Amino acid sequence: MLANLDVLKKTLTLGAVAACLMLGACNTVEGFGQDMQKAGDNISDEARENK
């Protein structure tokens, strides 16, 4: 019984850590996407100015 409880605790801890990492990654990817969009907008603006 005690061994099952230890496995459950480890599984829940691992799941919580994985969830935190995934949520952190979402924010990072969203920020990266916004940076890429801004860079693309700047390139488009320069291309329009230099036609």
C-alpha positions as a Markdown table, in Angstrom:
| # | Residue | x | y | z |
|---|---|---|---|---|
| 1 | Met | 0.0 | 0.0 | 0.0 |
| 2 | Leu | 2.8 | 2.4 | 0.9 |
| 3 | Ala | 4.6 | 1.7 | -2.4 |
| 4 | Asn | 1.4 | 2.6 | -4.4 |
| 5 | Leu | 1.2 | 5.9 | -2.5 |
| 6 | Asp | 4.8 | 6.8 | -3.3 |
| 7 | Val | 4.2 | 6.1 | -7.0 |
| 8 | Leu | 1.0 | 8.2 | -6.9 |
| 9 | Lys | 2.9 | 11.1 | -5.3 |
| 10 | Lys | 5.7 | 10.9 | -7.9 |
| 11 | Thr | 3.2 | 10.7 | -10.8 |
| 12 | Leu | 1.3 | 13.7 | -9.5 |
| 13 | Thr | 4.4 | 15.7 | -9.0 |
| 14 | Leu | 5.7 | 14.9 | -12.4 |
| 15 | Gly | 2.3 | 15.9 | -13.9 |
| 16 | Ala | 2.4 | 19.2 | -12.1 |
| 17 | Val | 5.9 | 20.0 | -13.3 |
| 18 | Ala | 5.0 | 19.0 | -16.8 |
| 19 | Ala | 1.9 | 21.3 | -16.8 |
| 20 | Cys | 3.9 | 24.2 | -15.5 |
| 21 | Leu | 6.5 | 23.7 | -18.2 |
| 22 | Met | 3.9 | 23.5 | -20.9 |
| 23 | Leu | 2.1 | 26.7 | -19.7 |
| 24 | Gly | 5.5 | 28.5 | -19.6 |
| 25 | Ala | 6.2 | 27.3 | -23.2 |
| 26 | Cys | 2.9 | 28.7 | -24.4 |
| 27 | Asn | 3.8 | 32.2 | -23.2 |
| 28 | Thr | 7.3 | 31.9 | -24.8 |
| 29 | Val | 5.9 | 30.7 | -28.1 |
| 30 | Glu | 3.3 | 33.4 | -28.1 |
| 31 | Gly | 5.9 | 36.1 | -27.5 |
| 32 | Phe | 8.1 | 34.6 | -30.2 |
| 33 | Gly | 5.2 | 34.7 | -32.6 |
| 34 | Gln | 4.5 | 38.3 | -31.8 |
| 35 | Asp | 8.2 | 39.2 | -32.4 |
| 36 | Met | 8.2 | 37.4 | -35.7 |
| 37 | Gln | 5.0 | 39.2 | -36.8 |
| 38 | Lys | 6.5 | 42.6 | -35.9 |
| 39 | Ala | 9.7 | 41.8 | -37.8 |
| 40 | Gly | 7.6 | 40.8 | -40.8 |
| 41 | Asp | 5.6 | 44.0 | -40.6 |
| 42 | Asn | 8.8 | 46.0 | -40.6 |
| 43 | Ile | 10.2 | 44.2 | -43.6 |
| 44 | Ser | 6.9 | 44.8 | -45.4 |
| 45 | Asp | 7.0 | 48.5 | -44.6 |
| 46 | Glu | 10.6 | 48.8 | -45.9 |
| 47 | Ala | 9.6 | 47.0 | -49.1 |
| 48 | Arg | 6.7 | 49.4 | -49.7 |
| 49 | Glu | 8.9 | 52.5 | -49.0 |
| 50 | Asn | 11.6 | 51.2 | -51.5 |
| 51 | Lys | 9.5 | 50.3 | -54.5 |
